[in-house]
Amino acid sequence: GRENKASKRIKGQDQQGATKKGLEQVCPSSWMFATVMDSLAKSGMGVEGAKRCDELLEQNIDLYKKLGVSELKPNPYSFGVAIDAWAKADDKISSANHAEGLLMRMEELFLPVATNNRRDMLSNVPYNIVIDAWSRRSGCAERAEKILRRLIDKHEETNNPYLKPDVRTYTTVMKAYVDDPARNGGDKCLELLDEMGQKDLRPDDRTLAVAMDACVKSGKTRDAERLLRGVDDSKKTRVMFNTLLSGYKREGRGEEAEGLIREMIVLSEERGFGMCSPDNVSFGLCIDAWGSSEGYCISRATSLLNEVLERYKAGDEQCKPTVGIFHTTASAITHSDAPDKLKQVVSLFADMEKMGLKASLFAFNIIIKTCSLVGPEEKIDALQVAASTFNSLEAAGTRADSVTYTSMIHAVKNLIDDPEERTRALTGTFKQCCEEECLNQHIIDTLSESLNDRDFVTVTGLSLEHGTPRIEGLPTSWRSRATTEQN
């Protein structure tokens, strides 16, 4: 309500005080307008708040043209507030376009004006805001870089020192390229880092972390390594190390990942660089890297989990165990060659619950999946575990999803040897999956691999005359939840 009251006050002064003597004493100033606009921009009103900022900005401009009072003269700050309001109004392209349009108008008003008054001079701040707006909208990296190039041009045209791009400018453009599917973000960020060097701009830890992230996501983990090695040990951060660990995880480089963990421990505990200390995310990424490594030893994953638990017991709050790290370890065990993997996974989740961590649907799904992967001598026990796990979902306060049913179909296919019994079990699983609205194409494909053609047609009602059966031939109500989960 504060912005409403202030807005009304401005309007009242506009209407009542403009014709009185001592005009400059009763007329609102451009800073009053800017203050109310700033309040609106931060009010959480989204597009509505941004529109009201526009209205106040236009009122300010019109009143200045009408009265000519110097205190009403619009300034870059007022435009910057409106730009910020639109940049953060929502995640739509139209709002970023509106913010950019205000920036262009701002240039027209203030770039041609020769002044030594700092308040009337354009700076890189509104440009950074617009760049950030584009960086937060998927697939708009080129729009973000376009604003950078415009800023560079305007700086060269005017020689205004406040228009020079800074570290934040380049970092925000890099952020736009991190997740842009249409561009190789790693190469672009490396190019932008080189450009910063040419302009004597020293990247900070956030800039380097963003560039490393782009490199990792572009499959350029070696370049991310090189960037980290170029940072002084005292300037390295956990975020940088975790970013590189995510690259090792993607590439299944468990040994290198654990070596990086040991380096973090040495830097933090022996050399006093506390910002490098590993946390539960660091260990989780390392466990995942081991789990993806070819021919790895399962003991590495479980040893790392135990190390996290011991560090937490010793008082390291950064290593407080989470459901996620248990999930990661269980997944690593499931995909290993350990002969007793099912026993290990079940025991792991039992230990997790003893710590007060509630099992999620992922835990149930990974247990069922592990059941489907056991050896011949464990089939009977594994089938019982899979069935009891599936049947306990409701009591645990959760519901099966498409992954659950896919894992159950694999379990039935691999654990029941009798063809008739297997068909009956698959029929029941398919029927329940449809009733739960969890059907998807992957389940259809898995079922097709698990049944002979005659039984598949009988169970699903789909024809095999035209090759691969498609889910489009079945009622949409059978897959509504699966579609929602996918979205």
Disulfide bonds with the S-S distance in Angstrom:
none
